[in-house]
């Protein structure tokens, strides 16, 4: 037996242009991890406390920055919570616009994950392909609301802008294009034996563990648990559309990879139906008071973001500002499993597991 000296190693914090400023301190016995401690807070901005001094429309841009690759979804969870408290009716055209941009955002978010994950484990080309195709969605969002990353698009009662002329036709054209590219992604990567050796059987856990840790999204469904809030507790217009919830069986990095690719396919399936059913006329904003003051009380709503269940809890005293605002952030919750997953693994597998969990640091720190 070879005697080794215990080594304490800092992994990160990286520069924000990589995957965010997240640090994990690991203890090593040779190449094997004996202890792992995530260190959070490098991007903490006090969003929830700041919100107590803002009206509800002013809070929306802050939700963009919580998960900067899934801003549309975060916009929605806030306005949905306020609308639930106020009992507002949302015009059909506005709700269609919301659903379409949320599913486009899911595709864009998973493309960022796919490209950067493969880059982390040694494949350069997929990163370039993913960002090439994501750029089409970003251009469409830019045309819709004038922004490429933080959109500030949704409003209590509807959306800020209607689709410009020809925009919906571009979305319609994008769907078959992306379906074809998704097949190419699969052919390029999914059967590669080097790639499979890196991720199959790595970062494995069972359904009971996933539930105990409160995991959601692909991190939960990879264990075979059939739980997607778009199906289990339908919101917006999701109960109108046919789509499947992809599930895994092994609970490893490979299952999480397959699920996210399949989720892109299912999002495109939803988009295809939504574009065909899109109403030709109608309002994009409902009847909303000039001063948005939800009645005294509290509400919790939750939706399915690309990373899992994101929730919004609002306590109101009947004023224009929330008395208390709390977000249930899926990246923060999913992160809790990391120390358990990493102990006993090698440093090589640390990168594989970190990427497979799909953490957005802005959402962890908030």
Secondary structure, DSSP 4 states (H G I P E B T S, - for coil): ------EEEEE-PPPTTTT-S-EEEEEEETTEEEEEEEE--TT---HHHHGGGSBHHHHHHHHHTTSTT-HHHHHHHHHHHHHHHHTPPPPHHHHHHHHHHHHHHHHHHHHHHHHHHHHHTT--HHHHHHHHHHHHHHHHHHHHHS-SS----EETTEESSPPPTTHHHHHHHHHHHHHHHHHHHIIIIIT-HHHHHHHTTSS---HHHHHHTT--THHHHTTT----HHHHT--TTGGGS-------SS-SHHHHHHHHHHHHHHHHHHHHHHHHH--SS--SB----SS--PPSEEEEEEEEETTEEEEEEEEE-SSSB-SEEEEE-HHHHHHTTHHHHHTT-BHHHHHHHHHHH---HHHHH-
